[in-house]
């Protein structure tokens, strides 16, 4: 069984991964118009991304900023906006069970090179991920294991069949970015060019500095009712600005007119000038490396770490006092399985019991306060995203201090490429990051299957109780599966596969206009005058 991961929020990457991860917006069709954007919407939107996305292939780049850029040029069959049911994007309608989903394409979906998109092109995208990009983080998540895809160009339908039931089959496959024929003909070209059906296409790129996208004036298929393509900005320039404080300064100076900010950086923005919109919850979660060769490969150590962490204190620090302690790994405003609560299964803060667990596991306190076992110190590598800001760094440093108090030497490992570390099976024991997923089935894809680098199971999770509960949940379709998925999530907490800490809201700030989001990324067809 091979399952892979995605990241869906910034911090996110990432995961995601998860992530996670849509392109386009709701259904509806607009018309043609003048050559300039509507009043209040600037012709050029200057936006900041925090990390250079590297290769732009939308089927292999699941980093947070990579996904945002892909959203400009690529679309999926569906779009899932926060607190809303899924809507058609490339697809005009669909029907689904737990083992089969059929989508009917809209009539006016056209690639940026003018080629009409066919049902067989959608199939070809999935075939590429399955056969030519086995290391894609979307395998096992947006591309279910063993999925059979068929297409009927005359009927404009694409059908997905799986032998293993998937609770949210349509929602999963509906999120994969669809690539046009020219891109699939030469996949290496996707690293530096765009080949999508979205409202924008890449015009120029300077690695590590700037990515410029220009409007595709022939685009129609995904425009909301009443919106013309020329109502949208003519150009979107995404500049790499790793420090959010610098982004705020650039907003003030006018160098940027759109930025996504978190924590105390939000307090520095003049809200009389800039309109804000929630960009999705920023969930900070601790994930544990369960590789048997790591200290965290044993339940006792993982549970001791979880009990040593005061989620209220760390959560306050990590969100600059703007967040709340998480009760679930499902994102706030989730389109499916809303209201999950795993509070009863999450480890409670108890430093005394943490010490007892370590004593019983044979980890004895040394003269320097660090525990040892068989001559080896209890040292862990604590990985986190170095571009997440001062608040996240402060929260991680507090975790380091709390672990020291129970005899664990936590060595901080800040990295602006932390997703590459975890995807490659690198050196880490605990990672604190904003990784998320849109459905509990996506979490199953992230937290099971073949381990990295051959698969996407970067936590090395092999908890058979969770896998059995998740398989039971997956056999049920739609919202009826949610109670079973709740039991599976509870097992993740009991096994300390992860520890939800706290979540806050990222916000987009825009000058003279507003833009809507899919829960994480801004949707390029939704620019409107403020």
ZAVEX-860298 format. One record per residue (C-alpha): residue in three letters; x, y, z. Coordinates in steps of 0.5 Angstrom, whole numbers, padded with zeros to 4 digits, always signed. Layout:
N
alaXYZ ...
This chain:
530
unk+0000+0000+0000 unk+0003+0007-0002 unk+0000+0013+0000 unk+0003+0020+0000 unk+0003+0027+0003 unk+0001+0034+0002 unk+0001+0040+0006 unk-0004+0045+0006 unk-0002+0051+0010 unk+0004+0056+0010 unk+0009+0054+0014 unk+0006+0050+0009 unk+0009+0048+0006 unk+0006+0046+0005 unk+0004+0040+0007 unk+0001+0041+0004 unk+0003+0039+0005 unk-0003+0039+0006 unk-0005+0043+0005 unk-0007+0044+0003 unk-0009+0046-0005 unk-0014+0048-0010 unk-0014+0052-0016 unk-0020+0056-0019 unk-0026+0058-0016 unk-0034+0057-0017 unk-0038+0056-0023 unk-0041+0061-0027 unk-0039+0065-0034 unk-0037+0072-0035 unk-0036+0075-0042 unk-0031+0080-0045 unk-0029+0087-0043 unk-0024+0093-0044 unk-0017+0092-0043 unk-0016+0094-0036 unk-0018+0091-0029 unk-0025+0094-0026 unk-0024+0101-0022 unk-0021+0099-0015 unk-0017+0093-0017 unk-0010+0095-0019 unk-0008+0093-0026 unk-0002+0090-0023 unk-0002+0086-0016 unk+0005+0086-0012 unk+0004+0080-0008 unk+0010+0077-0003 unk+0011+0069-0002 unk+0015+0067+0004 unk+0019+0061+0000 unk+0022+0060-0007 unk+0018+0055-0010 unk+0023+0052-0014 unk+0021+0047-0019 unk+0014+0050-0021 unk+0011+0043-0023 unk+0004+0043-0020 unk+0004+0035-0020 unk+0010+0035-0016 unk+0011+0041-0012 unk+0006+0041-0006 unk+0010+0047-0002 unk+0005+0052+0001 unk+0008+0058-0004 unk+0008+0053-0010 unk+0001+0051-0009 unk-0001+0058-0009 unk+0003+0060-0015 unk+0000+0054-0018 unk-0007+0056-0016 unk-0006+0062-0021 unk-0005+0058-0027 unk-0008+0051-0026 unk-0015+0048-0024 unk-0018+0042-0021 unk-0025+0039-0022 unk-0027+0042-0016 unk-0026+0048-0011 unk-0027+0047-0004 unk-0028+0054+0000 unk-0028+0054+0007 unk-0035+0053+0011 unk-0038+0051+0004 unk-0040+0045+0000 unk-0035+0043-0006 unk-0037+0047-0012 unk-0035+0045-0020 unk-0029+0048-0023 unk-0027+0045-0029 unk-0033+0040-0028 unk-0040+0043-0028 unk-0043+0037-0025 unk-0041+0030-0022 unk-0044+0024-0018 unk-0040+0020-0013 unk-0041+0014-0009 unk-0035+0011-0004 unk-0032+0007-0010 unk-0034+0011-0016 unk-0034+0018-0018 unk-0036+0021-0025 unk-0035+0028-0027 unk-0038+0032-0033 unk-0033+0038-0036 unk-0036+0045-0037 unk-0036+0046-0045 unk-0032+0052-0045 unk-0025+0050-0041 unk-0019+0052-0045 unk-0012+0051-0044 unk-0008+0058-0044 unk-0005+0056-0051 unk-0012+0056-0054 unk-0013+0048-0054 unk-0020+0046-0051 unk-0019+0041-0045 unk-0022+0034-0047 unk-0024+0029-0042 unk-0018+0025-0044 unk-0013+0030-0042 unk-0016+0030-0035 unk-0015+0023-0035 unk-0008+0024-0038 unk-0006+0028-0032 unk-0008+0023-0027 unk-0004+0017-0031 unk+0002+0022-0031 unk+0002+0022-0023 unk+0001+0015-0023 unk+0006+0012-0028 unk+0011+0018-0029 unk+0011+0022-0022 unk+0011+0016-0017 unk+0014+0021-0012 unk+0009+0026-0012 unk+0006+0028-0006 unk-0001+0027-0009 unk+0000+0020-0010 unk-0005+0016-0005 unk-0008+0023-0003 unk-0011+0026-0009 unk-0010+0020-0013 unk-0012+0014-0009 unk-0008+0008-0009 unk-0010+0003-0015 unk-0015+0008-0018 unk-0018+0007-0025 unk-0019+0013-0029 unk-0023+0013-0036 unk-0025+0018-0040 unk-0031+0019-0046 unk-0029+0025-0050 unk-0036+0026-0053 unk-0040+0026-0047 unk-0034+0030-0044 unk-0034+0025-0038 unk-0029+0023-0033 unk-0030+0017-0029 unk-0026+0014-0023 unk-0026+0007-0020 unk-0023+0005-0014 unk-0023-0002-0011 unk-0022+0000-0004 unk-0028+0005-0001 unk-0026+0012-0001 unk-0031+0016+0004 unk-0029+0023+0000 unk-0027+0020-0007 unk-0030+0026-0011 unk-0027+0031-0006 unk-0020+0028-0007 unk-0019+0027-0014 unk-0023+0034-0015 unk-0017+0037-0012 unk-0011+0035-0017 unk-0009+0041-0021 unk-0010+0039-0029 unk-0005+0040-0034 unk-0006+0041-0041 unk-0003+0037-0047 unk+0003+0041-0048 unk+0005+0040-0041 unk+0005+0033-0041 unk+0008+0032-0048 unk+0014+0035-0044 unk+0014+0034-0037 unk+0020+0037-0035 unk+0018+0044-0038 unk+0013+0044-0033 unk+0019+0046-0028 unk+0019+0053-0031 unk+0013+0054-0035 unk+0005+0054-0034 unk+0001+0049-0038 unk-0006+0050-0035 unk-0013+0052-0036 unk-0013+0058-0030 unk-0014+0065-0031 unk-0006+0067-0031 unk+0000+0064-0034 unk+0007+0065-0032 unk+0011+0070-0036 unk+0017+0071-0033 unk+0021+0068-0027 unk+0028+0070-0023 unk+0029+0064-0019 unk+0029+0066-0011 unk+0027+0073-0013 unk+0020+0074-0017 unk+0015+0070-0021 unk+0011+0074-0026 unk+0004+0072-0028 unk+0000+0075-0034 unk-0008+0075-0035 unk-0011+0070-0040 unk-0016+0074-0043 unk-0019+0068-0047 unk-0021+0065-0040 unk-0028+0064-0039 unk-0030+0057-0035 unk-0029+0059-0028 unk-0031+0066-0027 unk-0036+0068-0022 unk-0043+0070-0025 unk-0042+0078-0026 unk-0035+0078-0027 unk-0031+0079-0033 unk-0024+0077-0034 unk-0022+0084-0035 unk-0025+0085-0028 unk-0019+0082-0026 unk-0011+0084-0025 unk-0008+0084-0031 unk-0001+0082-0028 unk+0000+0079-0021 unk+0008+0079-0019 unk+0010+0074-0014 unk+0016+0077-0010 unk+0020+0072-0005 unk+0020+0076+0001 unk+0022+0071+0007 unk+0021+0076+0013 unk+0014+0078+0014 unk+0016+0084+0018 unk+0019+0086+0011 unk+0013+0085+0008 unk+0009+0089+0013 unk+0014+0095+0011 unk+0013+0094+0004 unk+0006+0094+0004 unk+0007+0101+0008 unk+0012+0103+0002 unk+0007+0101-0003 unk+0012+0096-0006 unk+0007+0091-0004 unk-0001+0091-0005 unk-0003+0084-0003 unk+0001+0080+0003 unk-0001+0074+0007 unk+0001+0075+0015 unk+0000+0072+0021 unk+0001+0073+0029 unk+0004+0080+0031 unk+0005+0082+0024 unk-0002+0083+0023 unk-0002+0089+0028 unk+0003+0093+0024 unk-0002+0094+0018 unk-0006+0100+0018 unk-0013+0097+0017 unk-0016+0104+0015 unk-0012+0103+0008 unk-0011+0095+0008 unk-0018+0091+0008 unk-0017+0084+0011 unk-0020+0077+0010 unk-0018+0071+0013 unk-0014+0066+0009 unk-0015+0060+0013 unk-0013+0057+0020 unk-0006+0056+0021 unk-0006+0050+0025 unk+0001+0049+0029 unk+0002+0041+0030 unk+0008+0037+0033 unk+0009+0031+0029 unk+0013+0025+0031 unk+0018+0021+0027 unk+0016+0014+0029 unk+0022+0011+0025 unk+0025+0005+0030 unk+0032+0008+0030 unk+0030+0015+0033 unk+0029+0016+0040 unk+0021+0018+0038 unk+0020+0011+0035 unk+0018+0009+0042 unk+0011+0010+0045 unk+0013+0012+0052 unk+0018+0017+0049 unk+0013+0020+0045 unk+0008+0021+0050 unk+0013+0024+0055 unk+0014+0029+0050 unk+0007+0030+0049 unk+0006+0031+0057 unk+0012+0035+0058 unk+0009+0040+0053 unk+0004+0045+0056 unk-0001+0047+0050 unk-0004+0053+0053 unk+0003+0056+0054 unk+0006+0054+0048 unk+0000+0056+0044 unk+0000+0063+0047 unk+0007+0064+0045 unk+0007+0061+0038 unk+0000+0065+0036 unk+0002+0071+0039 unk-0004+0070+0044 unk-0008+0070+0038 unk-0010+0063+0037 unk-0014+0058+0041 unk-0012+0051+0043 unk-0013+0045+0038 unk-0018+0040+0039 unk-0018+0036+0033 unk-0013+0036+0027 unk-0019+0038+0022 unk-0018+0045+0020 unk-0023+0051+0022 unk-0028+0052+0017 unk-0027+0045+0014 unk-0032+0043+0008 unk-0033+0036+0011 unk-0034+0033+0018 unk-0034+0039+0022 unk-0034+0039+0029 unk-0029+0034+0031 unk-0027+0034+0038 unk-0021+0029+0040 unk-0020+0033+0047 unk-0021+0027+0051 unk-0016+0023+0047 unk-0010+0028+0047 unk-0005+0027+0052 unk-0006+0032+0058 unk+0000+0036+0061 unk+0003+0032+0066 unk+0011+0033+0067 unk+0011+0029+0073 unk+0008+0023+0069 unk+0012+0025+0063 unk+0018+0023+0068 unk+0015+0017+0071 unk+0014+0014+0063 unk+0022+0016+0062 unk+0024+0012+0068 unk+0020+0006+0067 unk+0023+0006+0060 unk+0030+0006+0062 unk+0032+0013+0061 unk+0035+0015+0067 unk+0037+0022+0069 unk+0044+0024+0068 unk+0049+0029+0072 unk+0047+0034+0067 unk+0040+0033+0068 unk+0040+0030+0061 unk+0037+0023+0061 unk+0041+0017+0058 unk+0040+0009+0057 unk+0045+0004+0055 unk+0050+0010+0055 unk+0046+0014+0050 unk+0043+0021+0051 unk+0036+0022+0050 unk+0037+0028+0045 unk+0032+0029+0040 unk+0032+0034+0033 unk+0027+0039+0034 unk+0025+0041+0027 unk+0021+0048+0025 unk+0020+0053+0019 unk+0025+0058+0020 unk+0021+0063+0016 unk+0015+0062+0020 unk+0017+0068+0024 unk+0019+0070+0031 unk+0012+0068+0035 unk+0013+0061+0032 unk+0021+0061+0034 unk+0019+0063+0041 unk+0014+0057+0042 unk+0019+0052+0039 unk+0024+0055+0044 unk+0019+0054+0050 unk+0018+0047+0048 unk+0025+0046+0048 unk+0025+0049+0055 unk+0019+0044+0058 unk+0023+0038+0055 unk+0029+0040+0058 unk+0025+0040+0065 unk+0024+0033+0064 unk+0031+0031+0062 unk+0030+0031+0054 unk+0035+0035+0050 unk+0032+0038+0045 unk+0036+0041+0039 unk+0033+0046+0035 unk+0033+0045+0028 unk+0030+0051+0024 unk+0030+0051+0017 unk+0027+0054+0011 unk+0027+0048+0007 unk+0024+0043+0013 unk+0019+0040+0008 unk+0025+0037+0004 unk+0028+0034+0010 unk+0021+0031+0012 unk+0020+0028+0005 unk+0027+0026+0004 unk+0027+0022+0011 unk+0032+0027+0013 unk+0035+0028+0020 unk+0029+0030+0025 unk+0025+0027+0031 unk+0019+0032+0032 unk+0017+0037+0027 unk+0013+0043+0029 unk+0009+0046+0023 unk+0003+0048+0020 unk+0001+0042+0016 unk-0006+0040+0015 unk-0011+0037+0010 unk-0018+0038+0008 unk-0021+0031+0010 unk-0020+0026+0015 unk-0019+0021+0009 unk-0013+0026+0007 unk-0010+0025+0013 unk-0010+0017+0012 unk-0006+0018+0006 unk-0001+0023+0010 unk+0000+0018+0016 unk+0000+0011+0013 unk+0003+0007+0007 unk+0010+0006+0004 unk+0015+0011+0008 unk+0020+0016+0005 unk+0023+0016+0000 unk+0020+0010-0003 unk+0013+0013-0001 unk+0010+0019+0003 unk+0009+0016+0010 unk+0014+0021+0013 unk+0012+0020+0020 unk+0014+0013+0019 unk+0007+0011+0022 unk+0005+0004+0023 unk+0000+0004+0028 unk-0005-0002+0026 unk-0010+0000+0030 unk-0011+0007+0027 unk-0010+0004+0020 unk-0016-0001+0021 unk-0020+0004+0024 unk-0019+0009+0018 unk-0020+0003+0013 unk-0027+0002+0017 unk-0029+0009+0016 unk-0026+0010+0009 unk-0031+0004+0007 unk-0037+0009+0008 unk-0039+0015+0004 unk-0039+0022+0005 unk-0041+0025+0012 unk-0044+0019+0014 unk-0037+0016+0015 unk-0035+0022+0020 unk-0037+0018+0027 unk-0032+0013+0024 unk-0027+0018+0022 unk-0027+0021+0029 unk-0025+0014+0032 unk-0019+0014+0028 unk-0017+0021+0029 unk-0017+0019+0037 unk-0013+0013+0036 unk-0008+0018+0032 unk-0008+0022+0039 unk-0007+0016+0043 unk-0001+0013+0039 unk+0002+0020+0040 unk+0003+0020+0032 unk+0002+0028+0033 unk+0000+0033+0038 unk-0005+0039+0036 unk-0002+0045+0039 unk-0006+0051+0037 unk-0009+0055+0031 unk-0009+0062+0029 unk-0012+0066+0023 unk-0007+0068+0017 unk-0010+0074+0014 unk-0009+0077+0007 unk-0008+0085+0007 unk-0010+0088+0000 unk-0010+0096-0002 unk-0016+0098-0005 unk-0019+0091-0007 unk-0021+0084-0004 unk-0020+0077-0005 unk-0023+0071-0003 unk-0020+0064-0001 unk-0021+0057-0001 unk-0019+0057+0006 unk-0011+0057+0005 unk-0010+0061-0002 unk-0013+0067-0005 unk-0017+0065-0011 unk-0015+0069-0017 unk-0022+0070-0020 unk-0025+0073-0014 unk-0021+0080-0014 unk-0026+0086-0013 unk-0026+0093-0011 unk-0026+0094-0004 
